[in-house]
Amino acid sequence: MITLNPPITITIPSTNEDGTKGSFDVIFNSLDYKIVYDNTAKTCRAIIKNLNVGVMLWKGADYVSAGTWTDADTDARLTAVLGADPQAFLQGLIPKQA
């Protein structure tokens, strides 16, 4: 889990019962995630809980170079991948309304 300071807000599109489009905001003070990796495909992703989106942490040669990682390693890598604007990065992973 990584702590976000300041917290971020992600806007989630929704469809109301009457078919009208809307959205709601979710505020995150931290990001809890699970790791999904595939040794054959040489990929490691962080699946962000409560958003159900995946963020690639390592793939290919980077996956091999990472070797055996710890929780601290995955926290650091996820923080690096999210970059200076984690809100914009994660918002970009949310599907847009049709």
C-alpha distances in whole Angstrom, upper triangle without the diagonal:
4,7,10,13,15,14,15,17,17,21,21,25,27,30,32,34,37,36,35,32,30,26,23,21,17,15,12,10,7,6,5,6,9,11,15,17,21,23,26,25,23,20,16,14,10,11,10,10,13,14,15,15,14,14,16,14,18,21,24,25,22,20,23,23,19,20,18,15,12,8,9,11,9,7,10,12,10,10,14,14,13,16,17,17,14,16,19,17,15,19,20,19,20,23,26,29,32
4,7,10,12,11,12,15,16,20,21,25,27,30,32,35,38,36,35,32,29,25,23,20,16,14,10,9,5,5,7,9,12,13,17,19,23,25,28,26,24,21,17,15,12,13,11,12,14,15,16,16,15,14,16,14,18,21,25,25,22,21,24,23,19,21,20,16,14,10,9,11,10,6,9,11,8,8,11,12,11,13,14,14,11,14,17,15,14,17,19,18,20,23,26,28,32
4,6,9,8,10,14,15,19,21,24,27,30,32,35,37,36,35,31,29,25,22,18,15,12,9,6,4,7,9,12,15,17,20,23,26,28,31,30,28,24,21,18,15,16,13,14,15,16,18,18,18,16,19,18,21,25,28,29,25,24,27,26,23,25,23,19,17,14,12,15,13,10,11,14,11,9,13,15,12,14,14,14,11,13,16,16,15,17,20,19,20,24,26,29,32
4,6,5,7,11,13,17,19,22,25,29,30,33,36,34,33,29,26,22,20,16,13,10,7,5,5,7,11,13,17,19,22,24,28,30,33,31,29,25,22,19,16,17,13,15,15,15,18,17,18,16,19,18,22,25,29,29,26,25,29,27,24,27,25,22,20,17,15,17,15,12,13,14,12,9,13,14,11,12,11,11,9,10,13,13,13,15,17,18,19,22,24,27,30
3,5,8,12,15,18,21,24,27,31,32,35,37,36,34,31,28,24,21,18,15,12,10,7,8,11,14,17,21,22,26,28,31,33,36,34,32,28,25,23,20,20,17,18,18,19,21,21,21,20,22,21,25,28,31,32,28,28,31,30,27,29,28,25,23,19,18,19,18,14,15,17,15,12,15,16,13,13,11,11,10,11,15,15,15,17,19,20,21,25,26,29,32
4,6,10,13,16,19,23,25,29,31,34,36,35,32,29,26,22,19,16,14,10,9,7,10,12,16,18,22,24,27,29,33,35,38,35,33,30,27,24,21,21,18,19,18,18,22,21,22,20,23,23,26,29,33,33,30,30,33,32,29,32,31,27,25,22,20,22,20,17,17,19,16,14,16,17,14,14,12,11,10,10,13,15,15,16,19,20,20,24,25,27,31
4,7,10,13,16,20,22,26,27,30,32,31,29,26,23,19,16,12,10,7,5,5,7,10,13,16,20,22,25,28,31,34,36,34,32,29,25,22,19,19,15,16,15,15,18,18,20,19,22,22,25,29,32,33,30,30,33,32,29,31,30,27,25,21,20,22,20,17,18,19,16,14,17,17,14,14,13,11,10,9,13,14,13,14,17,18,18,21,22,24,28
4,7,10,13,16,19,23,24,28,30,28,26,23,20,16,14,10,8,6,5,7,9,10,13,16,19,22,24,27,30,33,35,32,31,27,24,21,18,17,14,15,13,13,16,16,17,17,20,20,24,27,31,32,29,29,32,31,29,31,30,27,25,22,21,22,20,17,18,19,15,14,16,16,12,13,12,9,8,6,9,11,10,10,13,14,14,18,19,21,24
4,7,10,13,16,19,21,24,26,25,22,19,16,12,10,6,6,4,6,9,11,12,15,17,20,23,25,28,31,34,36,33,32,28,25,22,19,18,14,15,13,12,15,15,18,18,21,22,26,28,32,34,30,30,34,34,31,33,33,29,28,25,24,25,22,20,21,21,18,16,19,18,14,16,15,11,10,7,9,12,10,9,12,13,12,16,16,18,21
4,6,10,13,16,18,22,24,22,20,17,14,10,8,6,5,6,8,11,12,12,15,16,19,21,23,26,29,32,33,30,30,26,24,20,17,16,12,13,11,9,13,12,15,15,19,21,24,26,30,32,29,29,33,33,30,32,32,29,28,25,25,25,22,20,21,21,17,17,19,17,14,16,16,12,10,7,9,10,7,6,10,10,9,12,12,14,18
4,7,10,13,15,19,20,18,16,13,10,6,6,4,6,9,11,15,16,15,18,19,22,24,25,28,30,34,35,32,32,28,26,22,20,18,15,15,12,10,14,14,17,18,21,23,27,29,32,34,32,31,35,35,33,35,35,32,31,28,28,28,25,23,25,24,21,20,22,20,17,19,19,15,13,10,11,12,10,7,10,11,8,10,10,11,15
4,6,10,13,16,18,16,14,11,9,5,5,6,7,11,13,16,17,16,18,18,21,23,24,27,29,33,34,31,31,27,25,21,19,17,14,14,11,9,12,12,16,17,21,23,27,28,32,34,32,31,35,36,33,35,35,32,31,28,29,29,26,24,26,25,21,22,24,21,18,21,21,18,15,12,13,14,11,8,11,11,7,8,9,9,13
4,7,10,13,15,12,11,7,6,4,7,9,11,14,17,20,21,20,21,21,23,26,26,29,31,34,35,32,33,29,27,24,22,19,17,17,14,12,14,14,18,20,23,26,29,30,33,36,34,33,37,38,36,38,37,35,34,31,32,32,29,28,29,28,24,25,27,24,21,24,24,20,19,15,15,16,14,11,12,12,8,8,7,6,10
4,7,10,11,9,9,6,5,5,7,10,12,16,18,22,23,22,23,23,25,27,27,30,32,36,36,34,35,31,29,26,24,21,19,18,15,13,15,16,20,22,26,28,32,32,36,39,37,36,39,40,38,40,39,37,36,33,35,35,31,30,32,31,27,28,30,27,25,27,28,24,22,19,19,20,17,14,16,15,11,11,10,8,10
4,7,8,6,6,5,6,8,10,14,16,20,22,26,27,25,26,26,28,30,30,33,35,38,39,36,37,34,32,29,27,24,22,21,18,17,18,19,23,25,29,32,35,35,38,41,40,39,42,43,41,43,42,40,40,37,38,38,34,34,36,34,31,32,33,31,28,31,31,28,26,22,22,23,21,18,19,18,15,13,12,9,10
4,5,5,5,6,7,9,11,15,17,21,23,27,28,27,28,28,30,32,32,36,38,41,42,39,40,37,35,32,30,27,25,23,20,19,20,22,26,29,32,35,38,39,42,45,43,42,45,47,44,46,45,43,42,39,40,41,37,36,38,37,33,34,36,34,31,33,34,30,28,25,25,26,23,21,22,22,18,17,15,12,14
4,5,7,9,11,13,15,18,20,24,26,30,31,30,30,30,32,34,34,37,39,43,43,41,42,39,37,34,32,29,27,25,22,21,22,24,28,31,34,37,40,41,44,47,45,44,47,49,46,48,47,45,44,41,43,43,39,38,41,40,36,37,39,37,34,37,37,34,31,28,29,30,27,24,26,25,21,19,18,15,16
4,6,9,11,14,16,20,22,26,29,32,33,32,33,33,35,37,37,40,42,45,46,43,44,41,40,36,35,31,30,28,25,24,25,27,31,33,36,39,42,43,46,49,47,46,50,51,49,51,50,47,47,44,45,46,42,41,43,42,38,39,41,39,36,38,39,35,33,30,30,31,28,26,27,26,23,21,19,16,16
4,6,9,13,15,19,21,25,28,31,32,31,32,32,33,35,35,38,39,43,43,40,42,38,37,34,33,29,28,27,24,22,23,25,28,31,34,37,40,40,43,46,45,44,47,49,46,48,48,45,45,42,44,44,40,39,41,40,36,37,39,36,34,36,36,33,31,28,28,29,26,23,24,23,20,18,16,12,12
4,7,10,13,17,20,23,26,30,31,30,31,31,33,35,35,38,40,44,44,41,42,39,37,34,32,29,27,27,23,22,23,24,28,30,33,36,39,40,43,46,44,43,47,48,46,48,48,45,45,42,43,43,39,38,40,39,35,36,38,35,32,34,34,31,29,26,25,27,25,21,23,22,19,17,15,11,12
4,7,11,14,17,20,23,27,28,27,28,28,30,33,32,35,37,41,41,38,39,36,34,31,29,26,24,24,21,19,21,21,25,27,30,33,36,37,40,43,41,40,44,45,43,45,45,42,42,39,40,40,36,35,37,35,32,32,34,31,28,31,31,27,26,22,22,23,21,18,19,19,15,14,11,8,9
4,7,11,14,17,20,24,25,24,26,26,29,31,31,35,37,40,41,38,39,35,33,30,28,25,23,22,19,17,19,20,24,26,29,32,35,36,39,42,40,39,43,44,41,44,43,40,40,37,38,38,34,33,35,34,30,30,32,29,26,29,28,25,23,20,20,21,19,16,18,18,14,13,11,9,11
4,7,10,13,16,20,21,21,22,23,26,28,29,32,34,38,39,36,36,32,31,27,25,22,19,19,15,14,17,17,21,23,26,29,32,33,37,39,37,36,40,41,38,41,40,37,36,33,34,34,31,29,31,30,26,27,29,26,23,25,25,21,20,16,17,18,16,13,15,15,12,12,10,9,13
4,7,10,13,17,18,18,20,21,24,27,28,31,34,37,38,36,36,32,30,26,24,21,18,17,13,13,16,17,20,22,26,28,31,33,37,39,36,36,40,40,37,39,39,35,34,31,32,32,29,27,29,29,25,25,27,25,22,24,24,20,18,15,16,18,15,13,16,16,12,14,13,13,16
4,7,10,13,15,15,17,19,22,25,27,30,33,36,37,35,34,31,28,24,22,19,16,15,12,12,15,16,19,20,24,26,29,31,35,37,34,34,38,38,35,37,36,33,32,28,29,30,26,24,26,26,22,22,24,23,19,21,21,17,15,12,14,16,13,11,14,15,12,14,14,15,18
4,7,10,12,12,14,16,19,22,24,27,30,33,35,33,32,28,26,22,19,17,13,12,9,9,13,14,17,18,22,23,27,29,33,35,32,32,35,35,32,34,33,30,28,25,26,27,23,21,23,23,20,19,22,21,17,20,20,16,14,11,14,15,12,11,15,14,12,15,16,17,20
4,7,9,10,13,16,19,22,24,28,31,34,36,34,33,29,26,22,19,17,14,13,11,11,15,16,18,19,22,23,27,30,33,35,32,31,35,34,31,34,32,29,27,24,24,25,22,19,21,22,18,17,20,20,16,18,18,15,12,10,13,15,12,12,16,16,14,18,18,20,24
4,5,7,10,12,16,19,22,25,28,31,33,31,30,26,23,20,16,15,11,11,10,10,14,14,16,16,20,20,24,27,31,32,29,28,32,31,28,30,29,25,23,20,20,21,19,16,18,19,15,14,18,17,14,16,16,13,11,9,13,14,11,12,16,15,15,18,20,22,25
4,7,10,13,17,20,23,26,29,32,34,33,31,27,24,21,17,17,13,13,12,14,17,17,18,18,21,21,25,28,32,33,29,29,32,31,28,30,28,24,22,19,18,20,18,15,17,18,15,14,17,18,15,16,16,14,12,11,15,16,14,15,18,18,18,22,23,25,29
4,7,10,13,16,19,22,26,28,31,29,27,24,20,18,14,14,10,10,11,12,15,15,16,15,18,18,21,25,28,29,26,25,28,28,24,26,24,21,19,15,15,17,14,11,14,15,12,11,15,15,13,15,15,14,11,12,15,15,13,15,18,17,18,21,23,26,29
4,6,10,13,16,19,22,25,27,26,24,20,17,14,10,10,7,7,9,10,11,12,12,12,15,15,18,21,25,27,23,22,25,25,22,24,22,19,17,13,14,15,12,10,12,13,10,10,14,13,11,14,15,14,10,11,14,13,11,14,16,15,15,19,21,24,27
4,7,10,13,17,20,23,26,24,23,19,16,13,9,9,6,6,8,10,11,12,12,12,15,15,18,21,25,26,23,21,25,25,21,22,20,17,15,12,13,15,12,10,13,14,11,12,16,15,14,17,18,17,14,15,18,16,13,16,18,16,17,20,23,25,28
4,7,10,13,17,19,22,21,19,16,12,10,6,5,4,5,9,10,9,10,9,10,12,12,15,18,21,23,20,18,22,22,19,20,18,15,14,11,13,13,10,9,13,12,10,12,15,14,13,17,19,18,14,16,18,15,13,16,17,15,16,19,22,25,28
4,7,10,14,16,19,18,17,14,10,8,6,5,7,7,11,12,10,11,9,10,12,12,14,17,20,22,19,17,20,21,17,18,16,13,13,10,13,13,10,11,14,13,11,14,17,15,16,19,22,21,17,19,21,18,16,19,20,17,18,20,24,26,29
4,6,10,13,16,15,13,10,7,6,5,6,9,11,14,14,12,12,9,10,10,9,11,13,16,18,16,13,16,17,14,15,13,11,11,10,12,12,8,11,13,12,11,14,16,14,15,19,22,22,18,20,22,18,17,20,20,17,19,21,25,28,30
4,7,10,13,12,11,8,6,5,6,7,11,12,16,15,12,12,9,10,10,10,11,12,15,17,16,12,15,17,15,15,14,13,14,13,16,14,11,14,16,14,13,17,18,16,17,21,24,24,20,22,23,20,18,21,21,17,19,21,25,27,29
4,6,9,8,7,6,4,6,9,10,14,16,19,19,16,15,11,12,10,10,9,9,12,14,13,10,12,14,12,12,12,11,13,14,16,14,12,15,17,14,14,18,18,16,19,22,25,25,22,24,25,21,20,23,22,19,22,23,27,30,31
4,5,5,6,5,7,9,12,14,17,19,22,21,18,17,14,14,12,12,11,9,11,13,13,10,11,15,13,13,13,14,16,17,20,17,15,19,20,17,17,21,21,19,21,24,28,28,25,27,27,24,23,26,24,21,24,25,28,31,32
4,6,5,7,8,12,15,17,20,22,26,25,22,20,17,17,14,14,11,10,10,12,12,9,9,13,12,11,12,13,16,18,20,18,16,20,21,18,19,23,22,21,23,26,30,30,27,30,30,26,26,29,27,24,27,28,32,34,36
4,5,8,11,14,17,19,23,25,28,26,23,22,18,18,15,16,13,11,10,12,14,11,11,15,15,14,15,17,20,22,24,21,19,23,24,21,22,25,25,23,25,28,32,32,29,32,31,28,27,30,28,25,28,28,32,34,35
4,6,9,12,15,17,20,23,26,24,21,19,16,16,13,13,11,8,8,11,12,10,11,14,14,14,16,17,20,21,23,20,18,22,22,19,19,23,22,20,23,25,29,29,27,29,28,24,24,27,25,22,25,25,29,31,32
4,7,10,14,16,20,22,26,24,21,19,15,14,11,11,8,5,5,8,9,6,7,11,11,11,13,14,17,18,20,17,15,19,19,16,17,20,19,18,21,23,27,27,25,27,27,23,23,26,24,22,25,26,29,32,33
4,7,10,13,16,19,22,20,18,15,12,11,7,8,6,4,7,10,9,6,9,12,11,12,13,13,16,16,18,15,13,16,17,14,14,18,17,15,17,20,24,24,21,24,23,20,19,22,21,18,21,22,26,29,30
4,7,10,13,16,19,18,15,13,10,9,6,6,5,6,9,12,10,7,10,12,10,11,11,10,13,13,15,12,10,13,14,11,11,15,15,13,15,18,21,22,19,21,22,18,17,21,20,17,20,22,25,28,30
4,6,9,12,15,14,12,10,6,5,4,5,7,9,12,15,12,10,14,15,13,14,14,13,14,13,15,13,9,12,13,10,9,13,14,11,13,16,19,19,16,18,19,15,14,17,16,14,16,18,22,25,27
4,6,9,12,11,10,8,6,5,6,7,10,12,16,18,15,13,17,17,15,16,15,13,13,11,13,12,8,9,12,10,7,11,13,11,11,15,18,17,14,16,17,14,12,16,16,13,15,18,21,24,26
4,6,9,8,6,6,4,6,9,10,13,15,18,21,18,16,20,21,18,20,19,16,16,14,16,15,12,12,15,13,10,13,15,13,13,17,19,18,15,16,17,14,11,14,15,12,13,15,19,21,24
4,6,6,5,6,6,8,11,12,15,18,21,24,21,19,23,23,20,22,21,18,17,14,16,16,12,12,15,14,10,12,15,13,12,15,18,16,12,13,15,12,9,12,14,11,12,15,18,20,23
4,5,5,8,9,11,14,15,19,21,25,27,24,22,26,26,23,25,23,20,19,16,18,18,15,14,17,17,13,15,18,17,15,19,21,19,15,15,17,15,12,14,16,13,13,16,19,21,24
4,6,9,11,14,17,18,22,24,28,30,27,26,29,30,27,28,27,24,22,19,21,22,18,17,20,20,16,17,20,19,17,20,21,19,15,14,17,16,12,13,16,13,12,14,17,18,22
4,6,9,11,15,17,20,22,26,28,25,24,28,29,26,28,26,24,23,20,22,22,18,17,20,19,15,16,19,17,15,18,20,17,13,12,14,13,9,10,12,9,8,11,14,15,19
4,7,10,13,15,18,20,23,26,24,22,26,27,24,26,25,22,22,19,21,21,17,17,20,18,15,17,19,17,16,19,21,19,16,15,16,14,11,12,13,10,9,11,15,16,19
4,7,10,13,16,17,20,23,21,20,23,24,22,24,23,21,21,19,20,20,16,16,18,16,13,15,17,14,13,16,19,17,13,13,14,11,8,10,10,7,8,10,13,16,18
4,6,9,12,13,17,19,17,16,20,21,18,20,20,18,19,17,18,17,13,14,16,14,11,14,15,12,12,15,18,17,14,15,15,12,10,12,12,8,10,12,16,19,21
4,6,9,11,15,17,15,14,18,18,16,18,18,16,17,15,16,15,11,12,13,10,8,11,11,8,9,12,15,14,11,13,13,10,9,12,11,9,12,14,18,21,23
4,6,7,11,13,11,10,14,15,13,16,16,14,16,15,16,14,11,13,13,10,8,12,11,8,10,13,17,16,14,16,16,12,12,15,14,12,15,17,20,24,25
4,7,11,12,9,8,12,12,10,13,13,11,13,13,13,10,8,10,10,6,6,10,9,7,10,12,16,17,14,17,17,14,14,17,16,15,18,20,23,27,29
4,7,8,5,5,8,9,8,10,12,11,13,14,15,11,10,13,12,9,10,13,12,10,13,15,19,20,18,21,21,17,17,21,19,17,21,23,26,29,31
4,6,5,5,8,10,9,11,14,13,16,18,18,15,13,16,16,12,13,17,15,13,16,18,22,22,20,23,23,19,19,22,20,18,22,23,26,30,31
4,5,5,7,9,10,12,14,15,19,20,21,17,16,20,19,15,17,20,18,16,19,21,25,25,24,27,26,22,23,26,24,22,25,26,29,33,34
4,5,5,6,9,10,14,15,18,20,20,17,17,20,18,15,17,20,18,17,20,21,25,26,25,28,27,24,25,28,26,24,28,29,32,36,37
4,5,5,6,9,12,12,15,17,17,13,13,16,15,11,14,16,14,13,17,18,21,23,22,25,24,21,22,25,23,22,26,27,30,34,36
4,5,5,7,9,10,13,15,16,12,12,15,15,12,14,17,15,14,18,19,23,24,22,25,25,21,22,25,24,22,25,27,30,34,35
4,5,6,9,11,15,17,18,14,14,18,17,15,17,20,18,18,21,22,26,28,26,29,29,25,26,29,28,26,29,31,34,37,39
4,5,9,10,14,16,16,13,14,17,15,13,16,18,16,16,20,21,24,26,25,28,28,25,26,29,28,26,30,32,35,38,40
4,6,7,10,13,13,9,10,13,12,10,13,16,14,14,18,19,22,24,22,26,26,23,23,27,26,24,28,30,33,37,39
4,6,10,13,14,11,12,15,15,13,16,19,18,18,21,22,26,28,26,29,29,26,26,30,29,27,30,32,36,39,41
4,7,10,12,9,10,14,14,13,16,18,18,18,21,23,26,28,25,29,30,26,26,30,29,27,30,32,36,39,41
4,7,8,6,7,10,11,10,12,15,15,16,18,20,23,25,22,25,27,23,23,27,27,25,27,30,34,37,39
4,5,5,6,9,10,11,12,14,15,16,18,20,23,24,22,25,27,24,23,27,27,25,28,31,34,37,39
4,5,5,6,9,10,11,12,14,15,16,18,21,22,19,22,24,21,21,24,25,23,25,28,32,34,37
4,6,5,6,9,10,11,12,14,15,17,19,20,18,21,23,21,21,24,25,24,26,29,32,35,38
4,5,5,6,9,10,11,12,14,15,18,20,18,21,23,20,20,24,24,23,25,28,31,35,37
4,5,5,6,8,10,10,12,14,17,18,16,19,20,17,17,21,21,19,22,25,28,31,34
4,6,5,6,9,10,11,13,15,16,13,16,18,16,16,19,20,19,21,25,27,31,33
4,6,5,6,9,10,11,13,15,13,17,18,16,16,20,21,20,23,26,29,32,35
4,5,5,6,9,10,13,15,13,16,17,14,15,19,19,18,21,24,27,30,33
4,5,5,6,9,12,12,10,13,14,11,11,15,16,14,17,20,23,27,29
4,6,5,6,9,10,8,12,13,11,12,15,16,16,18,22,24,27,30
4,6,5,8,10,10,13,14,11,13,16,16,16,19,23,25,28,31
4,5,9,10,9,12,12,9,11,14,13,13,16,19,22,25,28
4,7,7,5,8,9,6,8,11,11,11,14,18,20,23,26
4,6,6,9,9,8,10,13,13,14,17,20,22,25,28
4,6,9,9,9,12,14,14,16,18,22,23,26,29
4,5,6,6,9,10,11,13,15,18,19,23,26
4,6,5,6,8,10,11,13,16,18,21,24
4,5,5,6,8,10,11,15,15,18,22
4,6,5,6,9,10,13,14,17,20
4,6,5,7,10,13,14,18,20
4,5,5,7,11,13,16,19
4,5,5,9,10,13,16
4,6,8,9,13,15
4,6,9,13,15
4,6,9,12
4,7,9
4,6
4
